[in-house]
Amino acid sequence: MSLSLQTANIAKRRALARRRLVASGLLLLAAAVFVAMQLLPSSFGVRLADAASEAALVGGLADWFAVTAIFRRPLGLPIPHTALIPKRKDAIGEALGAFVRDRFLAPDLVVARLRQKSRALQIAEWLRSPTAASFVAERVAALLPVLLETSDSAATRQRIFDLIQKTLGRIDPAPVFTAAIDGLIASGRHVLLIDMGVELARSSLATLEPIFLENVASRTGRFFPAYFDRKIAEGLVSGLRHWLDAIATSSSRERAELEAWLRQSLRNLKHAPSYPTLLAELRLAIFENPALHTLATSALDELRRELEADLGAPEPRLPQLLARGTQRLGTALAESPELQGYFNGALERLVTDYIAPWRSAISQFIAEVVASWDTATIVDVIELEAGSDLQFVRINGTVVGALIGVLLFLVARTL
């Protein structure tokens, strides 16, 4: 039991004892007044106080009996229909389990509750907060050493790869790629693809230029002068270099045209009828490629070595990277309606496909837990939660009884 729960229980016990003392004190006061009125000479005031105290005694004792009978036998006497909770403990557990099953875990109720707000957006806002970033970073960094120790075997690596493959195989890649394309266009980072292509083309052209010149010469025929062969090839290479330089310049017309073409091509891609099929085929080709297994194994080994080295450093960088990654994940989810829709749909499917079928098992589990409690424990738990309020029933019974006694006496006196 946590410290906060212990403190709360202590406060509840004190409140229960205090209200029980007040209720019993009022009952004893009514009894004392009743006895005193029997010893005094009869008068209007004495008879009024006698009627009030007598009715207060009746009301207070009746409510004391009713409240006590819920939890135990009054005065230990075997009176029928008392000690209701101990006798009905198992039935209470079954009723509680059925209540949770039908009123909390019904699929339509849970889905309706989920749809009241975008849960993906709520999680995204939480992930973007520094508190969540630190929480995730600390927990993952603490768990990593254990995971690294267990991953140092071929069988474990294969299981990890199979698990990743099965998990990714159940994910629809279209929303993820669509969100990535939208993010590239919205942020303007799609131009990075141009810059990367220019650098790749320049380095490839420098490497392949001799081969290119030789192939141009071989295609023109033996009777065409070699001088012109070289001039044609050099002109083609020079023109290609000039075009690469132009599109590498941010203010050039060629750059603007290429950016517009790339932007439109990316937009057309995500709306193409063959887009989902293309992604599915691409994923299947990647997962079934034997080279991927070798690459994944090598990458996993290298990643493990890097993580071990970083975690062993005096000031590891991993927690900071995890924190920033968590916040960026939250930002990406918050700014992508497609990802939010996919996440909310996945959450609903999780509830209906995995949690809902376990409703009966959860209900049975609750009933079994309650049935396993000893009688003193369940009585103490329920009395601790409700007993303090039930003492007000005793207090009200004594006070209202006294008022009714006064009213009846005055009515009888008037008549």
C-alpha positions as CSV (number, residue, x, y, z in Angstrom):
1,M,0.0,0.0,0.0
2,S,1.4,3.4,-1.0
3,L,2.1,6.1,1.5
4,S,-0.6,8.4,0.1
5,L,-3.2,5.6,0.3
6,Q,-2.2,4.9,3.9
7,T,-2.5,8.6,4.8
8,A,-5.9,8.8,3.2
9,N,-7.1,5.7,5.1
10,I,-5.9,7.1,8.4
11,A,-7.8,10.3,7.7
12,K,-11.0,8.3,6.9
13,R,-10.7,6.3,10.1
14,R,-10.4,9.4,12.1
15,A,-13.4,10.9,10.4
16,L,-15.4,7.7,11.0
17,A,-14.4,7.6,14.7
18,R,-15.3,11.3,15.2
19,R,-18.8,11.0,13.6
20,R,-19.5,7.7,15.4
21,L,-18.6,9.5,18.7
22,V,-21.0,12.3,17.8
23,A,-23.9,9.9,16.9
24,S,-23.3,7.8,20.1
25,G,-23.0,11.0,22.2
26,L,-26.4,12.3,20.9
27,L,-28.0,8.9,21.7
28,L,-26.5,8.9,25.2
29,L,-27.7,12.5,25.7
30,A,-31.2,11.5,24.7
31,A,-31.1,8.6,27.2
32,A,-29.9,10.9,30.0
33,V,-32.6,13.4,29.3
34,F,-35.2,10.6,29.3
35,V,-34.1,9.3,32.6
36,A,-33.9,12.8,34.1
37,M,-37.4,13.6,33.0
38,Q,-38.7,10.5,34.8
39,L,-37.3,11.9,38.1
40,L,-38.7,15.4,37.9
41,P,-42.2,16.5,38.8
42,S,-44.6,16.5,35.9
43,S,-45.1,19.8,34.1
44,F,-45.5,21.0,30.5
45,G,-41.8,21.5,30.0
46,V,-40.9,18.1,31.6
47,R,-43.5,16.3,29.5
48,L,-42.3,18.0,26.3
49,A,-38.6,17.1,27.0
50,D,-39.7,13.6,27.9
51,A,-41.5,13.2,24.6
52,A,-38.6,14.6,22.7
53,S,-36.0,12.4,24.4
54,E,-38.2,9.3,24.1
55,A,-38.7,9.8,20.3
56,A,-35.0,10.6,19.9
57,L,-34.1,7.3,21.6
58,V,-36.4,5.4,19.4
59,G,-35.1,7.1,16.2
60,G,-31.4,6.9,17.2
61,L,-31.6,3.2,18.3
62,A,-33.5,2.2,15.2
63,D,-30.9,3.9,12.9
64,W,-28.1,2.5,15.0
65,F,-29.5,-1.0,14.5
66,A,-30.0,-0.5,10.8
67,V,-26.5,0.9,10.2
68,T,-24.8,-1.8,12.4
69,A,-26.8,-4.6,10.7
70,I,-25.2,-3.7,7.4
71,F,-21.7,-4.6,8.6
72,R,-22.2,-7.0,11.6
73,R,-24.7,-8.5,14.1
74,P,-25.9,-5.8,16.6
75,L,-24.6,-6.8,20.0
76,G,-23.5,-10.1,18.5
77,L,-27.1,-11.4,18.6
78,P,-28.1,-13.9,15.8
79,I,-30.9,-11.7,14.5
80,P,-32.2,-12.5,11.0
81,H,-31.2,-10.3,8.1
82,T,-28.2,-8.7,9.9
83,A,-24.5,-8.7,9.0
84,L,-25.6,-8.2,5.4
85,I,-22.2,-7.5,3.8
86,P,-20.5,-10.6,5.3
87,K,-23.3,-12.9,4.3
88,R,-23.6,-11.4,0.8
89,K,-19.9,-11.0,0.1
90,D,-19.7,-13.3,-2.9
91,A,-22.9,-11.9,-4.4
92,I,-21.5,-8.4,-4.0
93,G,-18.4,-9.4,-5.9
94,E,-20.4,-10.9,-8.7
95,A,-22.7,-7.8,-8.9
96,L,-19.7,-5.5,-9.0
97,G,-18.0,-7.5,-11.7
98,A,-21.2,-7.5,-13.8
99,F,-21.6,-3.8,-13.2
100,V,-18.1,-3.1,-14.5
101,R,-18.6,-5.5,-17.5
102,D,-22.0,-4.0,-18.6
103,R,-21.6,-0.3,-17.6
104,F,-17.9,0.4,-18.2
105,L,-16.5,-2.2,-20.7
106,A,-19.4,-2.5,-23.2
107,P,-17.9,-1.8,-26.6
108,D,-20.5,0.8,-27.7
109,L,-20.1,2.7,-24.4
110,V,-16.3,2.7,-24.6
111,V,-16.2,3.7,-28.3
112,A,-18.7,6.5,-27.7
113,R,-16.6,7.7,-24.8
114,L,-13.4,7.6,-27.0
115,R,-15.1,9.6,-29.7
116,Q,-16.1,12.5,-27.4
117,K,-12.6,13.9,-27.9
118,S,-9.6,13.2,-30.2
119,R,-7.5,10.9,-28.0
120,A,-4.7,11.1,-30.5
121,L,-4.6,14.9,-30.1
122,Q,-4.6,14.5,-26.3
123,I,-1.7,12.1,-26.4
124,A,0.1,14.4,-28.9
125,E,-0.2,17.4,-26.5
126,W,1.0,15.2,-23.7
127,L,4.0,14.0,-25.7
128,R,5.0,17.5,-26.6
129,S,5.2,18.6,-23.0
130,P,8.6,18.6,-21.2
131,T,7.2,16.5,-18.4
132,A,6.2,13.7,-20.8
133,A,9.5,13.9,-22.7
134,S,11.5,13.6,-19.4
135,F,9.2,10.7,-18.3
136,V,9.6,8.7,-21.5
137,A,13.4,9.4,-21.7
138,E,14.0,8.4,-18.1
139,R,12.0,5.2,-18.3
140,V,13.5,4.1,-21.7
141,A,17.0,4.9,-20.5
142,A,16.5,2.8,-17.4
143,L,15.1,-0.1,-19.3
144,L,17.7,-0.2,-22.1
145,P,20.5,-1.9,-20.2
146,V,18.2,-4.8,-19.4
147,L,17.1,-5.0,-23.1
148,L,20.7,-4.8,-24.3
149,E,21.7,-7.8,-22.1
150,T,18.9,-9.9,-23.4
151,S,19.4,-9.0,-27.1
152,D,22.9,-10.4,-27.3
153,S,22.0,-13.6,-29.1
154,A,21.0,-14.7,-32.6
155,A,17.7,-16.2,-31.4
156,T,16.7,-13.0,-29.6
157,R,17.6,-10.8,-32.6
158,Q,15.5,-13.1,-34.8
159,R,12.6,-12.8,-32.5
160,I,12.9,-9.0,-32.4
161,F,13.0,-8.9,-36.2
162,D,10.0,-11.2,-36.5
163,L,8.1,-9.1,-34.0
164,I,8.9,-5.8,-35.8
165,Q,8.0,-7.4,-39.1
166,K,4.6,-8.7,-37.8
167,T,3.9,-5.3,-36.2
168,L,4.7,-3.3,-39.2
169,G,2.8,-5.8,-41.4
170,R,-0.4,-5.0,-39.5
171,I,0.1,-1.2,-40.0
172,D,-1.4,0.5,-43.0
173,P,1.5,2.4,-44.5
174,A,-0.7,4.8,-46.5
175,P,-1.6,7.2,-43.7
176,V,2.1,7.3,-42.5
177,F,3.5,8.1,-46.0
178,T,0.7,10.5,-46.6
179,A,1.4,12.4,-43.4
180,A,5.1,12.4,-44.3
181,I,4.4,13.8,-47.8
182,D,2.1,16.5,-46.3
183,G,4.7,17.3,-43.7
184,L,7.5,17.6,-46.4
185,I,5.4,19.9,-48.5
186,A,4.0,22.1,-45.7
187,S,7.4,22.6,-44.1
188,G,9.2,23.2,-47.4
189,R,11.6,20.3,-46.6
190,H,10.8,18.7,-49.9
191,V,13.5,20.9,-51.4
192,L,16.0,18.8,-49.4
193,L,15.2,16.0,-51.9
194,I,16.4,18.3,-54.7
195,D,19.6,19.2,-52.8
196,M,20.3,15.5,-52.0
197,G,19.7,14.6,-55.6
198,V,22.0,17.3,-56.9
199,E,24.9,16.2,-54.6
200,L,24.3,12.6,-55.6
201,A,24.3,13.5,-59.3
202,R,27.4,15.6,-59.1
203,S,29.4,12.9,-57.3
204,S,28.1,10.2,-59.7
205,L,28.9,12.4,-62.7
206,A,32.5,13.0,-61.6
207,T,33.0,9.3,-61.1
208,L,31.3,8.1,-64.3
209,E,32.5,10.9,-66.7
210,P,35.3,8.8,-68.3
211,I,33.0,5.9,-68.8
212,F,30.4,8.2,-70.3
213,L,32.9,9.8,-72.7
214,E,34.0,6.3,-73.9
215,N,30.4,5.1,-74.4
216,V,29.5,8.2,-76.5
217,A,32.5,7.5,-78.7
218,S,31.6,3.9,-79.2
219,R,28.0,4.8,-80.4
220,T,29.0,7.3,-83.1
221,G,30.8,4.8,-85.4
222,R,34.4,4.3,-86.5
223,F,34.2,6.8,-89.3
224,F,33.1,9.7,-87.1
225,P,36.2,11.8,-86.0
226,A,37.3,11.2,-82.4
227,Y,37.6,14.9,-81.9
228,F,33.9,15.4,-82.5
229,D,33.2,12.4,-80.3
230,R,34.9,14.0,-77.4
231,K,33.3,17.4,-78.1
232,I,29.8,15.9,-78.1
233,A,30.4,14.0,-74.9
234,E,32.0,17.0,-73.2
235,G,29.1,19.1,-74.3
236,L,26.6,16.7,-72.8
237,V,28.5,16.5,-69.5
238,S,28.9,20.3,-69.4
239,G,25.3,20.8,-70.1
240,L,24.3,18.4,-67.4
241,R,26.7,20.1,-64.9
242,H,25.2,23.5,-65.9
243,W,21.7,22.2,-65.2
244,L,22.8,20.8,-61.8
245,D,24.3,24.1,-60.9
246,A,21.2,25.9,-61.9
247,I,18.8,23.8,-59.9
248,A,21.2,24.1,-56.9
249,T,20.7,27.9,-57.0
250,S,17.7,28.8,-55.0
251,S,16.8,31.8,-57.1
252,S,17.0,30.1,-60.5
253,R,14.2,29.5,-62.9
254,E,15.2,25.8,-63.2
255,R,15.1,25.4,-59.5
256,A,11.6,26.9,-59.3
257,E,10.3,24.7,-62.1
258,L,11.8,21.6,-60.5
259,E,10.3,22.4,-57.1
260,A,6.9,22.9,-58.6
261,W,7.1,19.6,-60.5
262,L,8.3,17.8,-57.4
263,R,5.5,19.3,-55.2
264,Q,2.8,18.4,-57.8
265,S,4.3,14.9,-58.2
266,L,4.2,14.2,-54.5
267,R,0.6,15.4,-54.3
268,N,-0.4,13.3,-57.3
269,L,1.3,10.3,-55.8
270,K,-0.8,10.2,-52.6
271,H,-4.0,10.5,-54.7
272,A,-3.1,7.9,-57.3
273,P,-5.4,4.8,-57.4
274,S,-2.3,2.6,-57.3
275,Y,-0.8,4.3,-54.3
276,P,-2.0,1.8,-51.6
277,T,-1.0,-1.1,-53.8
278,L,2.4,0.4,-54.5
279,L,3.1,0.8,-50.8
280,A,1.9,-2.7,-50.1
281,E,4.1,-4.2,-52.8
282,L,7.1,-2.1,-51.6
283,R,6.7,-3.3,-48.0
284,L,6.4,-6.9,-49.1
285,A,9.5,-6.6,-51.3
286,I,11.5,-5.1,-48.5
287,F,10.4,-7.6,-45.9
288,E,11.0,-10.6,-48.1
289,N,14.5,-9.5,-49.1
290,P,17.1,-11.7,-47.4
291,A,19.6,-8.9,-47.5
292,L,17.3,-7.0,-45.1
293,H,17.8,-9.7,-42.4
294,T,21.6,-9.3,-42.7
295,L,21.3,-5.5,-42.7
296,A,19.0,-5.5,-39.7
297,T,21.2,-7.8,-37.7
298,S,24.3,-5.7,-38.4
299,A,22.4,-2.5,-37.6
300,L,21.1,-4.0,-34.4
301,D,24.6,-5.1,-33.3
302,E,26.0,-1.7,-34.2
303,L,23.2,0.1,-32.4
304,R,23.7,-2.1,-29.3
305,R,27.4,-1.2,-29.2
306,E,26.7,2.5,-29.6
307,L,24.0,2.5,-26.9
308,E,26.3,0.6,-24.5
309,A,29.1,3.1,-25.1
310,D,26.7,6.1,-24.6
311,L,25.1,4.7,-21.5
312,G,28.6,4.1,-20.0
313,A,29.7,7.7,-20.6
314,P,29.8,10.2,-17.8
315,E,27.1,12.3,-19.5
316,P,25.1,10.1,-21.8
317,R,23.3,11.8,-24.7
318,L,20.6,9.2,-25.1
319,P,18.1,10.7,-22.5
320,Q,18.3,14.1,-24.3
321,L,17.8,12.5,-27.7
322,L,14.9,10.5,-26.4
323,A,13.3,13.6,-24.9
324,R,13.6,15.6,-28.1
325,G,12.4,12.6,-30.1
326,T,9.3,12.3,-27.9
327,Q,8.4,15.9,-28.3
328,R,8.9,15.8,-32.1
329,L,6.7,12.7,-32.2
330,G,4.0,14.6,-30.3
331,T,4.4,17.6,-32.7
332,A,4.1,15.4,-35.8
333,L,1.0,13.7,-34.4
334,A,-0.6,17.1,-33.4
335,E,0.0,18.5,-36.8
336,S,-1.2,15.6,-38.9
337,P,-5.0,15.0,-39.1
338,E,-4.3,11.8,-41.1
339,L,-2.2,10.3,-38.3
340,Q,-4.7,11.4,-35.7
341,G,-7.5,9.6,-37.6
342,Y,-5.4,6.5,-38.0
343,F,-4.4,6.5,-34.3
344,N,-8.0,7.0,-33.1
345,G,-9.2,4.2,-35.4
346,A,-6.5,1.9,-34.1
347,L,-7.4,2.8,-30.5
348,E,-11.1,1.9,-31.2
349,R,-10.0,-1.4,-32.9
350,L,-7.8,-2.2,-29.9
351,V,-10.8,-1.7,-27.6
352,T,-13.3,-3.7,-29.7
353,D,-10.9,-6.5,-30.8
354,Y,-8.9,-7.0,-27.6
355,I,-10.4,-5.4,-24.5
356,A,-14.1,-6.1,-25.2
357,P,-13.8,-9.9,-25.6
358,W,-12.2,-10.0,-22.2
359,R,-15.2,-8.3,-20.5
360,S,-16.5,-11.5,-19.0
361,A,-13.0,-12.6,-17.9
362,I,-12.5,-9.2,-16.2
363,S,-15.9,-9.5,-14.5
364,Q,-15.1,-13.0,-13.3
365,F,-11.7,-11.8,-12.0
366,I,-13.3,-9.0,-10.0
367,A,-15.8,-11.5,-8.5
368,E,-13.0,-13.9,-7.6
369,V,-10.9,-11.2,-6.0
370,V,-13.8,-10.0,-3.8
371,A,-14.6,-13.7,-2.9
372,S,-11.0,-14.2,-1.9
373,W,-11.1,-11.4,0.6
374,D,-11.7,-12.4,4.2
375,T,-14.9,-11.0,5.8
376,A,-13.1,-8.6,8.1
377,T,-11.3,-7.1,5.2
378,I,-14.3,-6.4,3.0
379,V,-16.3,-5.1,5.9
380,D,-13.4,-2.8,6.8
381,V,-13.0,-1.5,3.3
382,I,-16.7,-0.8,2.8
383,E,-17.2,0.7,6.2
384,L,-14.2,2.9,5.7
385,E,-15.6,4.3,2.5
386,A,-19.3,4.6,3.5
387,G,-19.4,4.2,7.3
388,S,-18.6,7.9,7.9
389,D,-21.7,9.0,5.9
390,L,-23.8,6.3,7.5
391,Q,-23.1,7.9,10.9
392,F,-25.0,10.9,9.7
393,V,-28.0,8.6,9.4
394,R,-27.8,7.9,13.1
395,I,-27.3,11.6,13.9
396,N,-30.3,12.5,11.7
397,G,-32.4,9.7,13.2
398,T,-31.8,11.0,16.7
399,V,-32.3,14.7,15.9
400,V,-35.3,14.1,13.6
401,G,-36.8,11.7,16.2
402,A,-36.6,14.4,18.9
403,L,-38.3,16.9,16.6
404,I,-41.0,14.5,15.7
405,G,-41.5,13.7,19.4
406,V,-42.0,17.4,20.1
407,L,-44.4,17.8,17.2
408,L,-46.5,14.9,18.2
409,F,-46.6,16.1,21.8
410,L,-47.8,19.5,20.7
411,V,-50.4,18.1,18.4
412,A,-51.7,15.8,21.1
413,R,-51.7,18.7,23.6
414,T,-53.6,20.9,21.2
415,L,-56.2,18.3,20.5
